[in-house]
Amino acid sequence: MLTYVKESFEELKNNVTWLNREKASNLMVVVAVFSILFALATWGVDSLFSKLITLYFEQVLG
């Protein structure tokens, strides 16, 4: 386990290409905006299905 951790840190240090701070910040904003939009779309579809199911059962049972 210790060897695995050492090798992982070594690979992060030597073999991974890190983005500069500006580009990483820009990408973080893109991911955050996309996540918020996706969450809103999911909420919208869920709300629509909920209303449709409620309407359906009101018609069938009511």
PDB file with SEQRES, HELIX, SHEET and CRYST1 records, atoms N, CA, C and O in Angstrom:
SEQRES   1 A   62  MET LEU THR TYR VAL LYS GLU SER PHE GLU GLU LEU LYS          
SEQRES   2 A   62  ASN ASN VAL THR TRP LEU ASN ARG GLU LYS ALA SER ASN          
SEQRES   3 A   62  LEU MET VAL VAL VAL ALA VAL PHE SER ILE LEU PHE ALA          
SEQRES   4 A   62  LEU ALA THR TRP GLY VAL ASP SER LEU PHE SER LYS LEU          
SEQRES   5 A   62  ILE THR LEU TYR PHE GLU GLN VAL LEU GLY                      
HELIX    1 AA1 LEU A    2  ASN A   14  1                                  13    
HELIX    2 AA2 ARG A   21  LEU A   61  1                                  41    
CRYST1    1.000    1.000    1.000  90.00  90.00  90.00 P 1           1          
ATOM      1  N   MET A   1       0.832  -1.202   0.000  1.00  0.00           N  
ATOM      2  CA  MET A   1       0.000   0.000   0.000  1.00  0.00           C  
ATOM      3  C   MET A   1       0.872   1.259   0.000  1.00  0.00           C  
ATOM      4  O   MET A   1       0.594   2.210  -0.730  1.00  0.00           O  
ATOM      5  N   LEU A   2       1.901   1.261   0.802  1.00  0.00           N  
ATOM      6  CA  LEU A   2       2.799   2.416   0.864  1.00  0.00           C  
ATOM      7  C   LEU A   2       3.483   2.647  -0.484  1.00  0.00           C  
ATOM      8  O   LEU A   2       3.657   3.788  -0.912  1.00  0.00           O  
ATOM      9  N   THR A   3       3.864   1.569  -1.141  1.00  0.00           N  
ATOM     10  CA  THR A   3       4.501   1.687  -2.459  1.00  0.00           C  
ATOM     11  C   THR A   3       3.525   2.304  -3.463  1.00  0.00           C  
ATOM     12  O   THR A   3       3.909   3.147  -4.273  1.00  0.00           O  
ATOM     13  N   TYR A   4       2.279   1.884  -3.405  1.00  0.00           N  
ATOM     14  CA  TYR A   4       1.257   2.423  -4.304  1.00  0.00           C  
ATOM     15  C   TYR A   4       1.107   3.928  -4.112  1.00  0.00           C  
ATOM     16  O   TYR A   4       1.049   4.671  -5.092  1.00  0.00           O  
ATOM     17  N   VAL A   5       1.044   4.386  -2.867  1.00  0.00           N  
ATOM     18  CA  VAL A   5       0.897   5.809  -2.579  1.00  0.00           C  
ATOM     19  C   VAL A   5       2.118   6.578  -3.067  1.00  0.00           C  
ATOM     20  O   VAL A   5       1.977   7.645  -3.664  1.00  0.00           O  
ATOM     21  N   LYS A   6       3.305   6.053  -2.822  1.00  0.00           N  
ATOM     22  CA  LYS A   6       4.540   6.715  -3.272  1.00  0.00           C  
ATOM     23  C   LYS A   6       4.565   6.830  -4.792  1.00  0.00           C  
ATOM     24  O   LYS A   6       4.899   7.884  -5.334  1.00  0.00           O  
ATOM     25  N   GLU A   7       4.214   5.749  -5.476  1.00  0.00           N  
ATOM     26  CA  GLU A   7       4.220   5.759  -6.936  1.00  0.00           C  
ATOM     27  C   GLU A   7       3.157   6.707  -7.487  1.00  0.00           C  
ATOM     28  O   GLU A   7       3.368   7.356  -8.512  1.00  0.00           O  
ATOM     29  N   SER A   8       2.030   6.784  -6.812  1.00  0.00           N  
ATOM     30  CA  SER A   8       0.969   7.701  -7.251  1.00  0.00           C  
ATOM     31  C   SER A   8       1.435   9.148  -7.153  1.00  0.00           C  
ATOM     32  O   SER A   8       1.235   9.927  -8.084  1.00  0.00           O  
ATOM     33  N   PHE A   9       2.051   9.511  -6.038  1.00  0.00           N  
ATOM     34  CA  PHE A   9       2.567  10.874  -5.900  1.00  0.00           C  
ATOM     35  C   PHE A   9       3.668  11.149  -6.913  1.00  0.00           C  
ATOM     36  O   PHE A   9       3.747  12.247  -7.463  1.00  0.00           O  
ATOM     37  N   GLU A  10       4.497  10.184  -7.157  1.00  0.00           N  
ATOM     38  CA  GLU A  10       5.576  10.338  -8.135  1.00  0.00           C  
ATOM     39  C   GLU A  10       5.002  10.573  -9.531  1.00  0.00           C  
ATOM     40  O   GLU A  10       5.491  11.425 -10.273  1.00  0.00           O  
ATOM     41  N   GLU A  11       3.973   9.823  -9.882  1.00  0.00           N  
ATOM     42  CA  GLU A  11       3.347  10.004 -11.193  1.00  0.00           C  
ATOM     43  C   GLU A  11       2.678  11.371 -11.301  1.00  0.00           C  
ATOM     44  O   GLU A  11       2.780  12.031 -12.335  1.00  0.00           O  
ATOM     45  N   LEU A  12       1.998  11.796 -10.242  1.00  0.00           N  
ATOM     46  CA  LEU A  12       1.389  13.124 -10.258  1.00  0.00           C  
ATOM     47  C   LEU A  12       2.436  14.218 -10.445  1.00  0.00           C  
ATOM     48  O   LEU A  12       2.192  15.213 -11.126  1.00  0.00           O  
ATOM     49  N   LYS A  13       3.584  14.027  -9.843  1.00  0.00           N  
ATOM     50  CA  LYS A  13       4.635  15.034  -9.892  1.00  0.00           C  
ATOM     51  C   LYS A  13       5.327  15.064 -11.253  1.00  0.00           C  
ATOM     52  O   LYS A  13       5.662  16.137 -11.754  1.00  0.00           O  
ATOM     53  N   ASN A  14       5.542  13.903 -11.849  1.00  0.00           N  
ATOM     54  CA  ASN A  14       6.383  13.840 -13.049  1.00  0.00           C  
ATOM     55  C   ASN A  14       5.622  13.629 -14.362  1.00  0.00           C  
ATOM     56  O   ASN A  14       6.076  14.103 -15.403  1.00  0.00           O  
ATOM     57  N   ASN A  15       4.495  12.941 -14.346  1.00  0.00           N  
ATOM     58  CA  ASN A  15       3.861  12.549 -15.601  1.00  0.00           C  
ATOM     59  C   ASN A  15       2.555  13.263 -15.918  1.00  0.00           C  
ATOM     60  O   ASN A  15       2.046  13.140 -17.032  1.00  0.00           O  
ATOM     61  N   VAL A  16       2.004  14.003 -14.969  1.00  0.00           N  
ATOM     62  CA  VAL A  16       0.738  14.679 -15.199  1.00  0.00           C  
ATOM     63  C   VAL A  16       1.011  16.106 -15.646  1.00  0.00           C  
ATOM     64  O   VAL A  16       1.826  16.814 -15.055  1.00  0.00           O  
ATOM     65  N   THR A  17       0.305  16.523 -16.716  1.00  0.00           N  
ATOM     66  CA  THR A  17       0.413  17.901 -17.181  1.00  0.00           C  
ATOM     67  C   THR A  17      -0.689  18.709 -16.519  1.00  0.00           C  
ATOM     68  O   THR A  17      -1.873  18.456 -16.740  1.00  0.00           O  
ATOM     69  N   TRP A  18      -0.301  19.671 -15.715  1.00  0.00           N  
ATOM     70  CA  TRP A  18      -1.270  20.477 -14.987  1.00  0.00           C  
ATOM     71  C   TRP A  18      -1.605  21.725 -15.789  1.00  0.00           C  
ATOM     72  O   TRP A  18      -0.728  22.308 -16.426  1.00  0.00           O  
ATOM     73  N   LEU A  19      -2.857  22.133 -15.761  1.00  0.00           N  
ATOM     74  CA  LEU A  19      -3.282  23.367 -16.412  1.00  0.00           C  
ATOM     75  C   LEU A  19      -2.843  24.563 -15.579  1.00  0.00           C  
ATOM     76  O   LEU A  19      -2.639  24.462 -14.369  1.00  0.00           O  
ATOM     77  N   ASN A  20      -2.703  25.706 -16.260  1.00  0.00           N  
ATOM     78  CA  ASN A  20      -2.411  26.911 -15.479  1.00  0.00           C  
ATOM     79  C   ASN A  20      -3.683  27.334 -14.742  1.00  0.00           C  
ATOM     80  O   ASN A  20      -4.779  26.870 -15.056  1.00  0.00           O  
ATOM     81  N   ARG A  21      -3.524  28.202 -13.779  1.00  0.00           N  
ATOM     82  CA  ARG A  21      -4.635  28.585 -12.897  1.00  0.00           C  
ATOM     83  C   ARG A  21      -5.784  29.224 -13.675  1.00  0.00           C  
ATOM     84  O   ARG A  21      -6.949  28.960 -13.377  1.00  0.00           O  
ATOM     85  N   GLU A  22      -5.474  30.056 -14.663  1.00  0.00           N  
ATOM     86  CA  GLU A  22      -6.516  30.750 -15.426  1.00  0.00           C  
ATOM     87  C   GLU A  22      -7.373  29.768 -16.214  1.00  0.00           C  
ATOM     88  O   GLU A  22      -8.600  29.855 -16.185  1.00  0.00           O  
ATOM     89  N   LYS A  23      -6.745  28.846 -16.910  1.00  0.00           N  
ATOM     90  CA  LYS A  23      -7.495  27.869 -17.701  1.00  0.00           C  
ATOM     91  C   LYS A  23      -8.298  26.933 -16.796  1.00  0.00           C  
ATOM     92  O   LYS A  23      -9.437  26.589 -17.113  1.00  0.00           O  
ATOM     93  N   ALA A  24      -7.714  26.528 -15.684  1.00  0.00           N  
ATOM     94  CA  ALA A  24      -8.435  25.659 -14.746  1.00  0.00           C  
ATOM     95  C   ALA A  24      -9.659  26.378 -14.182  1.00  0.00           C  
ATOM     96  O   ALA A  24     -10.718  25.769 -14.030  1.00  0.00           O  
ATOM     97  N   SER A  25      -9.523  27.663 -13.872  1.00  0.00           N  
ATOM     98  CA  SER A  25     -10.657  28.443 -13.358  1.00  0.00           C  
ATOM     99  C   SER A  25     -11.753  28.554 -14.405  1.00  0.00           C  
ATOM    100  O   SER A  25     -12.934  28.420 -14.084  1.00  0.00           O  
ATOM    101  N   ASN A  26     -11.374  28.799 -15.655  1.00  0.00           N  
ATOM    102  CA  ASN A  26     -12.363  28.895 -16.728  1.00  0.00           C  
ATOM    103  C   ASN A  26     -13.113  27.577 -16.902  1.00  0.00           C  
ATOM    104  O   ASN A  26     -14.334  27.568 -17.065  1.00  0.00           O  
ATOM    105  N   LEU A  27     -12.391  26.485 -16.868  1.00  0.00           N  
ATOM    106  CA  LEU A  27     -13.033  25.180 -17.013  1.00  0.00           C  
ATOM    107  C   LEU A  27     -13.931  24.872 -15.822  1.00  0.00           C  
ATOM    108  O   LEU A  27     -14.984  24.254 -15.979  1.00  0.00           O  
ATOM    109  N   MET A  28     -13.521  25.299 -14.638  1.00  0.00           N  
ATOM    110  CA  MET A  28     -14.345  25.086 -13.453  1.00  0.00           C  
ATOM    111  C   MET A  28     -15.678  25.833 -13.587  1.00  0.00           C  
ATOM    112  O   MET A  28     -16.725  25.308 -13.205  1.00  0.00           O  
ATOM    113  N   VAL A  29     -15.639  27.043 -14.124  1.00  0.00           N  
ATOM    114  CA  VAL A  29     -16.870  27.814 -14.331  1.00  0.00           C  
ATOM    115  C   VAL A  29     -17.760  27.115 -15.352  1.00  0.00           C  
ATOM    116  O   VAL A  29     -18.974  27.039 -15.160  1.00  0.00           O  
ATOM    117  N   VAL A  30     -17.181  26.607 -16.429  1.00  0.00           N  
ATOM    118  CA  VAL A  30     -17.958  25.893 -17.448  1.00  0.00           C  
ATOM    119  C   VAL A  30     -18.640  24.675 -16.828  1.00  0.00           C  
ATOM    120  O   VAL A  30     -19.821  24.434 -17.076  1.00  0.00           O  
ATOM    121  N   VAL A  31     -17.909  23.911 -16.030  1.00  0.00           N  
ATOM    122  CA  VAL A  31     -18.482  22.724 -15.385  1.00  0.00           C  
ATOM    123  C   VAL A  31     -19.588  23.121 -14.411  1.00  0.00           C  
ATOM    124  O   VAL A  31     -20.627  22.463 -14.356  1.00  0.00           O  
ATOM    125  N   ALA A  32     -19.379  24.182 -13.649  1.00  0.00           N  
ATOM    126  CA  ALA A  32     -20.391  24.630 -12.691  1.00  0.00           C  
ATOM    127  C   ALA A  32     -21.663  25.072 -13.404  1.00  0.00           C  
ATOM    128  O   ALA A  32     -22.762  24.716 -12.980  1.00  0.00           O  
ATOM    129  N   VAL A  33     -21.529  25.840 -14.477  1.00  0.00           N  
ATOM    130  CA  VAL A  33     -22.703  26.307 -15.231  1.00  0.00           C  
ATOM    131  C   VAL A  33     -23.442  25.125 -15.842  1.00  0.00           C  
ATOM    132  O   VAL A  33     -24.668  25.046 -15.757  1.00  0.00           O  
ATOM    133  N   PHE A  34     -22.703  24.204 -16.459  1.00  0.00           N  
ATOM    134  CA  PHE A  34     -23.335  23.022 -17.049  1.00  0.00           C  
ATOM    135  C   PHE A  34     -24.054  22.197 -15.987  1.00  0.00           C  
ATOM    136  O   PHE A  34     -25.157  21.704 -16.223  1.00  0.00           O  
ATOM    137  N   SER A  35     -23.438  22.047 -14.826  1.00  0.00           N  
ATOM    138  CA  SER A  35     -24.061  21.274 -13.747  1.00  0.00           C  
ATOM    139  C   SER A  35     -25.358  21.926 -13.280  1.00  0.00           C  
ATOM    140  O   SER A  35     -26.350  21.237 -13.043  1.00  0.00           O  
ATOM    141  N   ILE A  36     -25.352  23.241 -13.149  1.00  0.00           N  
ATOM    142  CA  ILE A  36     -26.560  23.957 -12.725  1.00  0.00           C  
ATOM    143  C   ILE A  36     -27.652  23.821 -13.782  1.00  0.00           C  
ATOM    144  O   ILE A  36     -28.809  23.567 -13.448  1.00  0.00           O  
ATOM    145  N   LEU A  37     -27.296  23.987 -15.050  1.00  0.00           N  
ATOM    146  CA  LEU A  37     -28.288  23.847 -16.118  1.00  0.00           C  
ATOM    147  C   LEU A  37     -28.857  22.436 -16.175  1.00  0.00           C  
ATOM    148  O   LEU A  37     -30.061  22.257 -16.362  1.00  0.00           O  
ATOM    149  N   PHE A  38     -28.000  21.436 -16.016  1.00  0.00           N  
ATOM    150  CA  PHE A  38     -28.450  20.052 -16.035  1.00  0.00           C  
ATOM    151  C   PHE A  38     -29.368  19.763 -14.851  1.00  0.00           C  
ATOM    152  O   PHE A  38     -30.367  19.059 -14.996  1.00  0.00           O  
ATOM    153  N   ALA A  39     -29.033  20.303 -13.683  1.00  0.00           N  
ATOM    154  CA  ALA A  39     -29.877  20.117 -12.501  1.00  0.00           C  
ATOM    155  C   ALA A  39     -31.241  20.779 -12.706  1.00  0.00           C  
ATOM    156  O   ALA A  39     -32.267  20.208 -12.336  1.00  0.00           O  
ATOM    157  N   LEU A  40     -31.260  21.967 -13.287  1.00  0.00           N  
ATOM    158  CA  LEU A  40     -32.531  22.649 -13.553  1.00  0.00           C  
ATOM    159  C   LEU A  40     -33.366  21.883 -14.569  1.00  0.00           C  
ATOM    160  O   LEU A  40     -34.583  21.775 -14.418  1.00  0.00           O  
ATOM    161  N   ALA A  41     -32.723  21.350 -15.602  1.00  0.00           N  
ATOM    162  CA  ALA A  41     -33.447  20.561 -16.597  1.00  0.00           C  
ATOM    163  C   ALA A  41     -34.024  19.300 -15.963  1.00  0.00           C  
ATOM    164  O   ALA A  41     -35.168  18.939 -16.236  1.00  0.00           O  
ATOM    165  N   THR A  42     -33.252  18.634 -15.129  1.00  0.00           N  
ATOM    166  CA  THR A  42     -33.736  17.439 -14.438  1.00  0.00           C  
ATOM    167  C   THR A  42     -34.904  17.782 -13.522  1.00  0.00           C  
ATOM    168  O   THR A  42     -35.894  17.051 -13.483  1.00  0.00           O  
ATOM    169  N   TRP A  43     -34.800  18.884 -12.787  1.00  0.00           N  
ATOM    170  CA  TRP A  43     -35.885  19.330 -11.921  1.00  0.00           C  
ATOM    171  C   TRP A  43     -37.143  19.624 -12.736  1.00  0.00           C  
ATOM    172  O   TRP A  43     -38.249  19.274 -12.322  1.00  0.00           O  
ATOM    173  N   GLY A  44     -36.977  20.264 -13.889  1.00  0.00           N  
ATOM    174  CA  GLY A  44     -38.115  20.595 -14.737  1.00  0.00           C  
ATOM    175  C   GLY A  44     -38.827  19.350 -15.249  1.00  0.00           C  
ATOM    176  O   GLY A  44     -40.054  19.269 -15.201  1.00  0.00           O  
ATOM    177  N   VAL A  45     -38.066  18.387 -15.734  1.00  0.00           N  
ATOM    178  CA  VAL A  45     -38.654  17.144 -16.234  1.00  0.00           C  
ATOM    179  C   VAL A  45     -39.331  16.391 -15.091  1.00  0.00           C  
ATOM    180  O   VAL A  45     -40.421  15.846 -15.268  1.00  0.00           O  
ATOM    181  N   ASP A  46     -38.703  16.358 -13.936  1.00  0.00           N  
ATOM    182  CA  ASP A  46     -39.285  15.685 -12.773  1.00  0.00           C  
ATOM    183  C   ASP A  46     -40.595  16.347 -12.359  1.00  0.00           C  
ATOM    184  O   ASP A  46     -41.568  15.657 -12.053  1.00  0.00           O  
ATOM    185  N   SER A  47     -40.628  17.675 -12.347  1.00  0.00           N  
ATOM    186  CA  SER A  47     -41.849  18.399 -11.994  1.00  0.00           C  
ATOM    187  C   SER A  47     -42.963  18.127 -13.005  1.00  0.00           C  
ATOM    188  O   SER A  47     -44.120  17.930 -12.633  1.00  0.00           O  
ATOM    189  N   LEU A  48     -42.602  18.121 -14.275  1.00  0.00           N  
ATOM    190  CA  LEU A  48     -43.584  17.851 -15.321  1.00  0.00           C  
ATOM    191  C   LEU A  48     -44.168  16.446 -15.171  1.00  0.00           C  
ATOM    192  O   LEU A  48     -45.387  16.274 -15.217  1.00  0.00           O  
ATOM    193  N   PHE A  49     -43.316  15.451 -14.996  1.00  0.00           N  
ATOM    194  CA  PHE A  49     -43.800  14.080 -14.823  1.00  0.00           C  
ATOM    195  C   PHE A  49     -44.656  13.954 -13.567  1.00  0.00           C  
ATOM    196  O   PHE A  49     -45.659  13.240 -13.568  1.00  0.00           O  
ATOM    197  N   SER A  50     -44.273  14.633 -12.515  1.00  0.00           N  
ATOM    198  CA  SER A  50     -45.039  14.586 -11.272  1.00  0.00           C  
ATOM    199  C   SER A  50     -46.452  15.131 -11.493  1.00  0.00           C  
ATOM    200  O   SER A  50     -47.431  14.539 -11.037  1.00  0.00           O  
ATOM    201  N   LYS A  51     -46.549  16.262 -12.194  1.00  0.00           N  
ATOM    202  CA  LYS A  51     -47.867  16.846 -12.470  1.00  0.00           C  
ATOM    203  C   LYS A  51     -48.692  15.950 -13.387  1.00  0.00           C  
ATOM    204  O   LYS A  51     -49.898  15.792 -13.193  1.00  0.00           O  
ATOM    205  N   LEU A  52     -48.031  15.363 -14.393  1.00  0.00           N  
ATOM    206  CA  LEU A  52     -48.751  14.466 -15.298  1.00  0.00           C  
ATOM    207  C   LEU A  52     -49.270  13.234 -14.573  1.00  0.00           C  
ATOM    208  O   LEU A  52     -50.400  12.807 -14.813  1.00  0.00           O  
ATOM    209  N   ILE A  53     -48.476  12.668 -13.705  1.00  0.00           N  
ATOM    210  CA  ILE A  53     -48.902  11.485 -12.951  1.00  0.00           C  
ATOM    211  C   ILE A  53     -50.038  11.849 -12.001  1.00  0.00           C  
ATOM    212  O   ILE A  53     -50.999  11.092 -11.856  1.00  0.00           O  
ATOM    213  N   THR A  54     -49.927  13.009 -11.353  1.00  0.00           N  
ATOM    214  CA  THR A  54     -50.995  13.454 -10.458  1.00  0.00           C  
ATOM    215  C   THR A  54     -52.293  13.649 -11.243  1.00  0.00           C  
ATOM    216  O   THR A  54     -53.358  13.218 -10.799  1.00  0.00           O  
ATOM    217  N   LEU A  55     -52.208  14.294 -12.403  1.00  0.00           N  
ATOM    218  CA  LEU A  55     -53.386  14.488 -13.245  1.00  0.00           C  
ATOM    219  C   LEU A  55     -53.989  13.156 -13.677  1.00  0.00           C  
ATOM    220  O   LEU A  55     -55.206  12.980 -13.640  1.00  0.00           O  
ATOM    221  N   TYR A  56     -53.147  12.231 -14.082  1.00  0.00           N  
ATOM    222  CA  TYR A  56     -53.612  10.918 -14.529  1.00  0.00           C  
ATOM    223  C   TYR A  56     -54.371  10.201 -13.415  1.00  0.00           C  
ATOM    224  O   TYR A  56     -55.462   9.681 -13.647  1.00  0.00           O  
ATOM    225  N   PHE A  57     -53.807  10.170 -12.217  1.00  0.00           N  
ATOM    226  CA  PHE A  57     -54.457   9.452 -11.114  1.00  0.00           C  
ATOM    227  C   PHE A  57     -55.702  10.175 -10.630  1.00  0.00           C  
ATOM    228  O   PHE A  57     -56.628   9.528 -10.142  1.00  0.00           O  
ATOM    229  N   GLU A  58     -55.752  11.499 -10.751  1.00  0.00           N  
ATOM    230  CA  GLU A  58     -56.976  12.214 -10.413  1.00  0.00           C  
ATOM    231  C   GLU A  58     -58.102  11.841 -11.371  1.00  0.00           C  
ATOM    232  O   GLU A  58     -59.259  11.723 -10.970  1.00  0.00           O  
ATOM    233  N   GLN A  59     -57.749  11.658 -12.644  1.00  0.00           N  
ATOM    234  CA  GLN A  59     -58.743  11.281 -13.655  1.00  0.00           C  
ATOM    235  C   GLN A  59     -59.210   9.841 -13.444  1.00  0.00           C  
ATOM    236  O   GLN A  59     -60.403   9.554 -13.541  1.00  0.00           O  
ATOM    237  N   VAL A  60     -58.270   8.937 -13.156  1.00  0.00           N  
ATOM    238  CA  VAL A  60     -58.590   7.518 -13.004  1.00  0.00           C  
ATOM    239  C   VAL A  60     -59.342   7.270 -11.693  1.00  0.00           C  
ATOM    240  O   VAL A  60     -60.336   6.544 -11.673  1.00  0.00           O  
ATOM    241  N   LEU A  61     -58.870   7.867 -10.611  1.00  0.00           N  
ATOM    242  CA  LEU A  61     -59.466   7.614  -9.291  1.00  0.00           C  
ATOM    243  C   LEU A  61     -60.543   8.614  -8.919  1.00  0.00           C  
ATOM    244  O   LEU A  61     -61.379   8.337  -8.059  1.00  0.00           O  
ATOM    245  N   GLY A  62     -60.531   9.768  -9.556  1.00  0.00           N  
ATOM    246  CA  GLY A  62     -61.433  10.829  -9.148  1.00  0.00           C  
ATOM    247  C   GLY A  62     -62.728  10.744  -9.843  1.00  0.00           C  
ATOM    248  O   GLY A  62     -63.609  11.571  -9.611  1.00  0.00           O  
TER     249      GLY A  62                                                      
END                                                                             
